[in-house]
Amino acid sequence: MKNSIKYLGLIAFVLFGLQIQAQDRDLDNYRLPDKRGINVFEAPKDTLTDFDGVHVRIGGSSTIQFQAIDHENSGQPLKEIGDNFNLATANLDLDVVLYDGLRMHLRTYLSSRHHPEPYVKGGYIQVDKLEFVKEGFLEDLMKKVTLKIGHMENNYGDAHFRRSDNAQAMHNPFVGNYIMDAFTTEVGAEVYYRDRGFLGMLGLSNGKLNQAVDNPGTTEASFLAKIGYDNYVAEDLRVRLTGSLYHTGKSANAYLYAGDRAGSRYYMVLENPEATSSGNFRSGRYNPNLRNELTSFMINPFVKYKGLEFFGTYERASGKATDEASDRDFDQIAADLVYRFGNNENFFIGGRYNTVEGTEIGGNDIDITRYQVSAGWFLTKNVLAKVEYVTQDYNGFNPGTILHEGNFEGLMLEAAISF
């Protein structure tokens, strides 16, 4: 409790001491956290920067849901759940312009389903110019190159740009994330090259979610890559297509599908009676347990014509746990169709289909299917209200498991603030 009070006191002090810088909150080469950041993927690249000294942008998010979901299965008893509010989640973001073309980002989860105390999600340094080396240094090259270094969210696939990141739910047209939710934070670096709509990225990380110097040799470096194209092919028609790769040849525990410590939006669905909200924080998701060796690739098409947008995902994950002799494969397909309308597209309706198929440890072939229908209203560019109907079915699981013939369905209401 004392540590929490000290932490909040420090935040209040920083907010007060830096409030004079709050007038200009739009930074260079920066994805805005409000409505204007929707359908922005990698942070934009612009060499026309305006630097007049160190500038600190303090932002954050706060989100709460009302859950009215029922669940059932065959066999094992389930946790009794009712209709009520979930824990309100909160983020604190610090973005600091350190020099011309040099920026830092840091995100802290102040309140999350998994942790009762504030903790740092991750952060990075973004380099868009090398003016700090020498004025004009490699200027022509840096017009097309960006470098990110940090303990950060890896840029695998495009789906993570549309997912809810704890309290940051402004860019997600739905309440829940994918069934197989690819998200992890590792120490590494990514180099981007962009030219006339074409994008290429190469990245390298140490493959660890939990950083430590002990147990050397149990984990090797992970390799990331992305290639794609994103441009307006007509006045009202934007097309983006990317392919991404994540590979680790050796890991004590690969966290690509278990790296989100914030937790799922669907609280306590298909959990046992002794389950706790923080201890069983991945309800409704599926981790394929490809822990030791993992290769995943994801293809994401995105098309937006006026107010109508389509975002798709095809993903294949292959790998094995330490004691397995051969690889197992999992395939995930997802398709979002969203229509935005009204003044400044302040309203939207949408539907999502998401399915996962694969082979579990032991040889069972399973599949999970989810349907989501949503509607939303931006009261302002910083405030969003959403409603979602979700249904999810589990097939092929062993009769002795809690997911055997499992299903959950119902309504979610969500209010999100981001600034």
N, C-alpha and C positions, 0 to 999 in steps of 0.2 A: 504493500500500500504506500509506504514512504517513497519507494522508488518511482511509483506511478505519479505521485504528487510532484516529486522533483522534476520528472520528465515533462509533465504538463506545464509546470512553472517555467521551465526552460523554453518551451514552445511559445508561451505567452510573452516571454521576454523578447524572443526573436521577432515575433509578430509586431510587437510594439516598437522595437528598435528599428525595424525595416519598413514600417508602414509608409514612409515618405516615398518609397519606390513603387507603391502599388498603382500609380497612375497609368503606367505603360506595362501591360501584362503580356503582350504579344512578342515573343522572342523570335530571333532568326533561326531558320532550319529546325523548326519545332512543331510537333503535332499538338494542336490545341486540345485540352482535355474536355471541352464543352461540345456542343452540337456541331461546331465547325470542324471538329476532328473526325466526324463520321466519314467512312470510306477513304480515309487517309491511311496508308499502310506504313511503309518506311517514312521517317521524317523527311519533309521536302528538302530539296537541295537548291540553294540560291546563294550565289557568291556576292550579291549586293547586300552586304551586312552593314549594320550601323552600330559601331562600338564607341561608347563614350565613358568607359570605366566599368568596373565590376558591378553587375546588376543581379539582384536576387529576386526570383519570382517564387512566392509562397502560394501553394494551391492545395487542393485536397478534394476528397469525395466523401459522401455519406449516403448510405443506401439501407433501406429496410423493406422486408417483404411480409405480406400476410399470406399464410399457406393454408389451403383447404384441399388436402390430398388424402385419398384413401389408398390402402395397399392390401394385397392378399397373396397367398402362395399355397402350395400343397405340402403339408408335412410339418415343418418346424414352426413353433410359435413365433409371432412377430411382436415387436414393440408396439404398444398402444399409442396411437397418435390422434390428435384432434385438430381443430381449426383455430389457429392463433397466429400471433406475430412471431417472426424469427428474430434472432439477435440483430440489432442494428450494427452495421459494419462501417468502418471509417478508415480513410487513408490520409496521409500527410505527404505532400510532394514538395521537394526543394529543387528548383532549377536555377542554376547559377551561370551567368555569362562571365567567364573568367578572362577572356581576351577575344580579340577579333577572330571569329571562326572557331572558338574553343568554348565548349559548354559542358557542364556537369549536371547529371540528373540523379536524384536519390528519392526512393519511395519507402515510406514506413507504414506498416499496417498498425494503426492505433487500436483497432478492434477487429477481430476476425473469429470465425467459428472455431478454428483449431487452437488458437492461442488466447489466453485471457489477458496477456500483457502485450504492450507494444513491442514490435520487433521489426528490424529492417528487412524488407523484401530483397532489395538489391539496388545497384546504381552503376553508372558508367560515365566515362569521359567521351565526348563526341568531338572529333576534329574535322572541321570543314575547310580550314585554312592552316598554313604553317607560318603565319606572320610572327608568331612568338619565336621562331628560329631566326628569321631575317625577313625584312619587308620584301614582299614579292617572291619569297622562296617557293620554287616549284609551282608558281601561280597557275600556269596553263593546265598542269596535271590536276591540281586540286579543284579546278572548276568542275571536274567529273568524279572525283574521289572523295569518299567519306570513310573515316576510321572510327570505330567504337572499341573501347577497352574497359573492362570492368567485371564485377561479379554481378551478372545481369541476366535478364530474360533472353534466352537464345532465339535468334530469328530463324526458327524452323517452321516452314509453311506460312500461309497467310491467315489461317483461321485464328491464330492467337491475337491478331490485331482487332478482331471482332468479338472476342470473348470478354466476359466480365472478369476483372482483376480485383478480387475482393470488393471494395466499395466502388471502384471505377466501373460502372455499368452503363455509362452514357452511350457507348459505341456499339453495344449489343442490342439488336432489335428484339431479342428474346430474353427470358429470365435465366434459363439454364444454359450451360456450355455443352460441348459435345459429350457423348457417352465415353469415348476414349479420348481424353482431354490432354493433348500434347502441350505440355508446358513445363519448363524447368529453368532454374537459374544456376549458372555455372561460371567460374572464372575463365575468361577467355578474351578473344579479340575477333572482330569482324571487319573486313575491308570491302567496301562497296564501290562499284564503277557504274555510273549512269550516263547515258548519252542518247538523246533524241527518243526517249521512251524505253530504251533497252536497259535492263538491270542485270548486273552480275554481282554475286557476293560469295566470298570465301571466308570461312571462320574456323577457329580452332579453340577448344576449351580443354580444361583438365578433366572433364568427365565426372566431376564430383558435385553433388548438391551440398553436402556437409563438408566444409573445408577443414582439413587437418593434415599434419605431416606424418602421422603414424601410419602403420600398415603400408609401407611403400611396396610397390610392385603389384598391388591388387587391382589397380585401375590404370588404364592407359588413356591417352588423349582422345577426345572426340572430334570428329571432323564434320563441318557443316558447309553446305553449298546451296545457292539459289540462283536461278536464271529465269528471266522473264521479260515481258513487254507490257507497258502500261501507257496508254495514250488515248486521246480523242481521235477517232477515225472519221467522225462527222461532228457537226456543231453540238448536237445533243446526245451523241453516242460515244460512250467511253468503254474501252475493252482492255482487260488485263488478264494475262495468263502467266502463271509461274509454276515452276517445278522446284522442289526442295529436297534435300538429302540430309539425314543425320546418321552418323555411323560411329559406333564405339566397338572396338574389337575385344576389349576386356574391361570388366567393371565389377566391383564388389556388389554394386546394386545400382543398375541404371534407372534413373528416376524420370525418364521422359514422360511416362504416363502416370506418374505418382508424385510429381514435383510441386504441385500446387498445395501449399500449406494453409491457404485461406479456407478452402472447403467448398463443397457443393452447395447449390441453392436449394436442393430438395432435402430438407432436414428429416433424418431418421426413417426414410423409406426403406422397407425390406431389411430392417435391422432386428437383431435379437432383443429380448426383453431387458437384458443387462447393458445394452449399448448406451453410450453417452454421446451428446452432440459433438463435443470436442474430440473424443476418442475415435468416434466413427464418422469422421468429417467428410468422407468421400461417397456418401449415400447417393445411389443413382448413377454413379460412374462405374467404369470397368477398367481394371488394370490387367493387361495380358500377362504380367509376370515374366517378361523377357529380361531377366535381371542381369545376366552375365555378358551376353553378346547381343547386340541390337543394331539392326539396320532398318531405317524407316525412310520412305519417300512419300511426298505429298504433292499432288497436282491440284491447283486452285484456279478455275476460271471465274472471272468477275465481269459482268456486263451491266451497264447502266444506261438506259434510254429514257431521258426525261425523268419521270418519277418512279419508273419501274426498274428494279435491280434484281439480278440473279447472282448468287455466290455459291459455288460448288466445291466439293472436296472429294477427292479419291485418295485414299491412304493405304499403304501396305507396310506392315511392321513384321519383321522376321528376326528370330533370335531364339535364345534358350536360357534356362536357368543353369546354375553351376553343375547340378547333378544330372542333366539331360544329355543324351547322346546325340540327338539330332535337333535341327531347328523346327520351330513351329511358326505358322503364319497367321496373321490377322489382317482382315480387310475392313476398312471403314468407308462408308459412303454417306455424304451429307449434301443436302440441297436446300438453300434458302431462297425464297421468292418473297420480295418485299415491295410494296407500293407506297410511296411517299406522296402526300398531296396536301392541299391547303396552302395558305399563305406561308411562303418560305419553307414548304414541306414540313410544317409543324405537326402533321399527323401521319401515321403510317399503320398499315395492316400487313401481316406477314404469316407465312407458313414455312415449316421446316420438316424435312424427312431425314432421319439419321438411323443408320443400321450398322452393326458390327457383327462380323462372322469370323470364327477361328477355332483353333484346337487348343484346349486347355491341357495343363500338365495331367497326365494320365490318359489322354487320348480322346476325351469327350469333344465332339463337335457342337459348338453352341452358337446361338445367334440372339442378339438383342435388338429390338426395334423401337424407335421412339417417333412420335408425331407431336409437333408443337404448333399452336396457332396463337398469334399475338396481335395486340393493337397498342398503339402508344400515342401520347400527346406531349409535345414540348411546350410546357407552360411559358418558359423562357428558354434562351439558349443554354442555361445552366440547370434547368429543372425538367425532369422527365418522369411521367407516370406511365406505367405499363400494366397490361393484364395479359396473362397467358393461360391457355389450357394445354395440359400435357398428358400424354398416355405413353406408357413404356411396358413392353412385354419381354419376358425372358424364356428362352426355349433351349432344350438340350442339356440342362444342368442336372447333375446327379440327384436322385430322390432324397438323399441324405443331406443336401445342402439347403440353405435358406432361400436360395434363388430358384429352386425347382418350381416351375410353372408360376413364376412370380409376375406380378403386375402392380403398377401404381398409376393413378390418374386423378386429375382434379385441377383446381384453379390456383394460380399464383398472381398476387398483386404486388407490384414493386414501385417504390418511389426512389428516384435517384437524383442526387445533387452533385455537381462537379464544377469546379471553378479554378 
